Amino acid sequence: MKKQLATLLLLIGAMTIQAQQSAESQWLDIDYVGDNIEGHKLDIYLPSVKKDSYPAVVLIYGSAWFANNAKKMAFDSMGKQLLDAGFAVVSINHRASVEAKYPAQIQDVKAAVRYVRANADKYKIDPSFIGITGFSSGGHLSSLAGTTNGVKTMTSGDVTVDIEGNLGDYTSASSDVNAVVDWFGPIDMSRMENCNTTKGADSPEAMLIGGAPADNLDMIKLLNPMTYIDANDPKFIVIHGDADPVVPYCQSEYFAEALKKNGNLVEFITVPEGQHGPVTFNEGTFKKMTDFFVEQARKVTGK
């Protein structure tokens, strides 16, 4: 599993871009839960163009759910593009699968969104629009955040998961997100092996749920963003390279089809020869992301 994480970070890290020069103000290592653990910290960056407030985009790193402190890598990957498009960027950590099992990671994401919305005035953020994006496992968590708008708990068979959780001091604030861009996220872990079946007990998703996927199909279903698709969901863009060596391209095909049936898919973007970061991350796909968020923010805020 360590080898998988190293490969993933190498592939994505090759595309990182230093973005601090585009930020006008920044707050680093904010403890969004209040428990002083690394996985519960976030960074906020504001664009250099001064305004009274900014719509926000939450950014989640990819790490096969193994990392609890890669928010800087995520910001370096696509923070500049989001800042230049006029968004406050909220790059968040979440607990690693080695320290907390699912649904801890989505509870962390929900807590971070609640924190940002409850403290919007302090950070000059417009709380009416909070988009979310992420790559690889961050794409999974971003997608899950979008399809679980308004979902507190969900049951499959004998298994019930607490999606919302009660972390932090702002449990009365909304954790809903207003738009999602999923970059090559794993979605249906029951079909990760050759687009057909589960991976083994040494897979990242096995570590995430604390058991072999084949032996825990109800939990695998509750890990799948498609399980939660309903009328409360925001609009999505899904982006995936057709030569991805880490997350099978079919994962985004499945997800895009399900979103389209529900009326939530704006665009499914296939990048020819796109890999797990390299080639897939490019000027054109970044512009697709920012244009989408700008359009969705305008619909919500009128600006």
C-alpha positions as CSV (number, residue, x, y, z in Angstrom):
1,M,0.0,0.0,0.0
2,K,2.9,2.4,0.7
3,K,4.1,1.7,-2.9
4,Q,0.7,2.6,-4.2
5,L,0.7,5.9,-2.3
6,A,4.2,6.8,-3.4
7,T,3.3,6.1,-7.1
8,L,0.1,8.2,-6.8
9,L,1.9,11.2,-5.2
10,L,4.7,11.0,-7.8
11,L,2.2,11.0,-10.7
12,I,0.2,13.9,-9.3
13,G,3.2,15.8,-7.8
14,A,4.7,16.0,-11.3
15,M,1.9,18.4,-12.2
16,T,2.1,20.8,-9.2
17,I,2.3,24.5,-9.6
18,Q,3.3,27.0,-6.9
19,A,0.2,29.1,-6.3
20,Q,0.9,31.4,-3.4
21,Q,1.7,34.3,-5.6
22,S,-1.9,34.4,-6.7
23,A,-3.2,34.8,-3.1
24,E,-4.0,38.1,-1.5
25,S,-4.6,36.7,2.0
26,Q,-4.2,33.3,3.6
27,W,-4.8,31.5,6.8
28,L,-2.9,28.3,7.3
29,D,-3.5,25.2,9.6
30,I,-6.9,26.2,10.8
31,D,-8.2,23.6,13.2
32,Y,-11.7,23.1,11.8
33,V,-12.8,20.5,14.4
34,G,-11.0,21.8,17.5
35,D,-9.1,18.7,18.4
36,N,-5.7,19.7,17.2
37,I,-5.1,16.6,15.0
38,E,-3.3,16.9,11.7
39,G,-6.2,15.5,9.7
40,H,-8.5,18.3,10.9
41,K,-6.7,21.3,9.6
42,L,-7.4,23.4,6.6
43,D,-5.9,26.4,4.7
44,I,-7.8,29.3,3.2
45,Y,-6.5,31.5,0.4
46,L,-8.2,34.5,-1.1
47,P,-7.7,35.9,-4.6
48,S,-5.4,38.9,-5.2
49,V,-8.3,40.8,-6.6
50,K,-9.9,42.4,-3.6
51,K,-13.7,42.0,-3.1
52,D,-16.0,42.1,-0.1
53,S,-16.5,38.4,-0.3
54,Y,-15.7,35.4,-2.6
55,P,-17.5,32.2,-3.5
56,A,-15.4,29.3,-2.3
57,V,-14.2,26.0,-3.6
58,V,-13.1,23.2,-1.2
59,L,-10.1,21.2,-2.5
60,I,-9.3,17.6,-1.5
61,Y,-6.0,15.9,-2.3
62,G,-5.6,12.4,-3.6
63,S,-3.7,9.8,-1.6
64,A,-5.7,6.6,-1.8
65,W,-7.1,7.8,1.5
66,F,-3.6,7.1,3.1
67,A,-2.5,10.7,3.9
68,N,-3.7,13.1,6.6
69,N,-1.7,16.1,5.6
70,A,-1.5,16.7,1.9
71,K,-3.5,19.9,1.6
72,K,-0.5,21.9,0.4
73,M,0.1,19.5,-2.4
74,A,-3.5,19.8,-3.5
75,F,-3.3,23.6,-3.4
76,D,-0.1,23.6,-5.5
77,S,-1.9,21.3,-8.0
78,M,-4.8,23.6,-8.9
79,G,-5.1,26.4,-6.4
80,K,-3.7,29.1,-8.8
81,Q,-6.4,28.3,-11.4
82,L,-9.2,28.6,-8.8
83,L,-7.8,31.8,-7.3
84,D,-7.3,33.4,-10.7
85,A,-11.0,32.5,-11.4
86,G,-12.1,34.5,-8.4
87,F,-12.6,31.8,-5.8
88,A,-11.5,31.5,-2.2
89,V,-9.7,28.2,-2.0
90,V,-10.2,26.0,1.0
91,S,-7.7,23.2,0.9
92,I,-8.4,20.6,3.6
93,N,-6.9,17.6,5.3
94,H,-8.8,14.6,6.4
95,R,-8.0,11.6,8.6
96,A,-6.1,8.8,7.0
97,S,-7.5,5.3,6.6
98,V,-4.7,4.0,8.9
99,E,-6.0,6.1,11.8
100,A,-9.8,6.1,11.2
101,K,-12.1,4.0,9.1
102,Y,-14.9,5.1,6.8
103,P,-17.1,7.1,7.2
104,A,-14.6,9.2,9.2
105,Q,-13.2,10.8,6.0
106,I,-16.6,12.1,4.7
107,Q,-17.5,13.3,8.2
108,D,-14.3,15.3,8.1
109,V,-15.2,16.9,4.8
110,K,-18.7,17.7,6.1
111,A,-17.2,19.3,9.2
112,A,-14.8,21.4,7.1
113,V,-17.7,22.7,5.0
114,R,-19.7,23.5,8.1
115,Y,-16.8,25.4,9.6
116,V,-16.3,27.5,6.4
117,R,-20.0,28.3,6.1
118,A,-20.3,29.2,9.8
119,N,-17.2,31.4,9.7
120,A,-17.7,32.9,6.3
121,D,-17.7,36.5,7.4
122,K,-14.3,36.1,9.2
123,Y,-12.7,34.8,6.0
124,K,-14.6,37.0,3.5
125,I,-16.4,34.0,2.0
126,D,-19.8,34.1,0.4
127,P,-21.5,31.2,2.2
128,S,-24.2,30.9,-0.5
129,F,-21.8,29.1,-2.8
130,I,-19.3,26.5,-1.7
131,G,-18.1,24.2,-4.5
132,I,-15.9,21.2,-4.1
133,T,-13.3,19.4,-6.1
134,G,-10.6,16.8,-5.7
135,F,-8.6,14.2,-7.5
136,S,-8.3,10.5,-7.1
137,S,-9.5,9.6,-3.6
138,G,-10.2,13.3,-3.2
139,G,-12.4,13.0,-6.2
140,H,-14.3,10.2,-4.5
141,L,-14.7,12.3,-1.3
142,S,-15.8,15.4,-3.3
143,S,-18.3,13.3,-5.2
144,L,-19.6,11.7,-2.0
145,A,-20.0,15.2,-0.5
146,G,-22.1,16.2,-3.4
147,T,-24.4,13.2,-3.6
148,T,-24.9,13.2,0.2
149,N,-26.3,16.7,0.4
150,G,-29.0,16.5,3.1
151,V,-28.1,12.9,4.0
152,K,-27.5,12.2,7.7
153,T,-27.3,8.4,7.7
154,M,-27.7,5.6,5.2
155,T,-28.3,1.8,5.6
156,S,-27.5,-1.1,3.4
157,G,-28.4,-4.6,4.7
158,D,-27.3,-4.7,8.3
159,V,-24.8,-1.8,8.0
160,T,-25.7,1.8,8.8
161,V,-23.2,4.7,8.4
162,D,-23.3,8.1,9.9
163,I,-22.5,10.3,6.9
164,E,-22.9,13.8,8.6
165,G,-21.2,13.1,11.9
166,N,-21.1,15.7,14.7
167,L,-17.5,16.9,14.6
168,G,-16.7,20.5,15.6
169,D,-18.6,23.4,17.0
170,Y,-20.9,24.2,14.1
171,T,-23.1,21.2,13.7
172,S,-26.1,23.4,13.0
173,A,-24.5,24.8,9.9
174,S,-25.2,23.3,6.5
175,S,-22.6,20.9,5.0
176,D,-24.2,21.1,1.5
177,V,-22.0,21.8,-1.5
178,N,-23.3,23.7,-4.5
179,A,-21.2,22.2,-7.4
180,V,-18.7,19.3,-7.8
181,V,-15.8,18.6,-10.1
182,D,-14.6,15.0,-9.8
183,W,-11.1,14.4,-11.2
184,F,-10.6,10.6,-11.8
185,G,-12.1,9.5,-8.5
186,P,-12.7,5.8,-7.6
187,I,-16.5,5.5,-7.3
188,D,-17.8,1.9,-7.3
189,M,-15.3,-0.2,-5.4
190,S,-17.3,-3.4,-6.2
191,R,-16.0,-3.0,-9.8
192,M,-12.4,-1.7,-9.3
193,E,-10.6,-4.9,-10.5
194,N,-10.8,-4.9,-14.3
195,C,-14.1,-3.0,-14.1
196,N,-15.7,-6.2,-13.0
197,T,-15.2,-7.1,-9.3
198,T,-13.6,-6.1,-6.0
199,K,-9.9,-5.7,-5.3
200,G,-8.3,-7.8,-2.6
201,A,-7.7,-7.4,1.1
202,D,-4.5,-5.4,0.5
203,S,-6.3,-2.7,-1.5
204,P,-6.6,1.0,-0.4
205,E,-10.4,0.5,-0.1
206,A,-9.9,-2.5,2.1
207,M,-7.8,-0.4,4.4
208,L,-10.4,2.4,4.3
209,I,-13.3,0.1,5.4
210,G,-11.2,-2.2,7.6
211,G,-11.8,-5.5,5.7
212,A,-11.8,-7.2,2.4
213,P,-14.3,-5.5,0.0
214,A,-15.7,-8.9,-1.1
215,D,-16.6,-9.7,2.5
216,N,-18.1,-6.2,3.1
217,L,-20.3,-5.5,0.1
218,D,-22.9,-3.5,2.2
219,M,-20.1,-1.2,3.3
220,I,-18.7,-1.0,-0.2
221,K,-22.2,0.1,-1.3
222,L,-22.3,2.8,1.4
223,L,-18.9,4.0,0.2
224,N,-20.2,4.5,-3.4
225,P,-21.4,8.0,-4.2
226,M,-23.9,6.6,-6.7
227,T,-25.8,5.0,-3.8
228,Y,-26.9,8.4,-2.6
229,I,-27.9,10.2,-5.9
230,D,-31.1,12.0,-5.4
231,A,-32.9,15.3,-6.1
232,N,-30.8,17.2,-3.6
233,D,-27.6,16.8,-5.5
234,P,-25.8,19.7,-7.2
235,K,-24.4,19.8,-10.7
236,F,-21.2,17.8,-11.6
237,I,-18.4,17.7,-14.1
238,V,-16.5,14.4,-14.2
239,I,-12.9,14.4,-15.7
240,H,-10.9,11.3,-16.4
241,G,-8.0,10.2,-18.6
242,D,-8.5,7.1,-20.7
243,A,-5.0,5.9,-20.0
244,D,-5.2,6.2,-16.2
245,P,-3.0,3.5,-14.6
246,V,-4.3,3.9,-11.1
247,V,-8.1,4.4,-11.2
248,P,-9.8,2.6,-14.1
249,Y,-11.5,5.0,-16.6
250,C,-14.7,2.9,-16.3
251,Q,-15.2,4.3,-12.8
252,S,-16.0,7.7,-14.3
253,E,-18.1,6.1,-17.1
254,Y,-20.3,4.5,-14.4
255,F,-20.6,7.6,-12.4
256,A,-21.2,10.0,-15.3
257,E,-24.0,7.7,-16.6
258,A,-25.7,7.6,-13.2
259,L,-25.4,11.4,-12.8
260,K,-26.8,11.9,-16.3
261,K,-29.9,9.8,-15.6
262,N,-30.6,12.0,-12.6
263,G,-30.1,15.2,-14.5
264,N,-27.0,16.3,-12.6
265,L,-24.2,15.8,-15.1
266,V,-23.1,19.0,-17.0
267,E,-20.2,17.3,-18.8
268,F,-18.1,14.1,-18.8
269,I,-14.7,15.0,-20.1
270,T,-12.4,12.2,-21.4
271,V,-8.8,13.1,-21.8
272,P,-7.1,11.0,-24.6
273,E,-4.0,9.4,-23.2
274,G,-4.6,11.1,-19.9
275,Q,-2.9,9.5,-16.9
276,H,-3.5,9.9,-13.2
277,G,-2.7,13.6,-13.2
278,P,-0.2,14.0,-16.0
279,V,-1.8,14.9,-19.3
280,T,-5.3,14.9,-17.6
281,F,-4.3,18.0,-15.7
282,N,-3.8,20.5,-18.5
283,E,-4.8,24.1,-19.4
284,G,-8.0,23.0,-21.1
285,T,-9.3,20.8,-18.3
286,F,-8.4,23.4,-15.7
287,K,-10.4,26.0,-17.7
288,K,-13.3,23.5,-17.9
289,M,-13.3,23.3,-14.1
290,T,-13.1,27.0,-13.5
291,D,-15.7,27.9,-16.1
292,F,-18.0,25.4,-14.6
293,F,-17.6,26.8,-11.1
294,V,-18.0,30.4,-12.3
295,E,-21.2,29.5,-14.1
296,Q,-22.6,27.6,-11.1
297,A,-21.6,30.3,-8.7
298,R,-23.3,33.0,-10.8
299,K,-26.5,31.0,-10.8
300,V,-26.5,30.9,-7.0
301,T,-25.1,34.4,-6.1
302,G,-26.3,36.4,-9.1
303,K,-22.7,37.8,-9.5
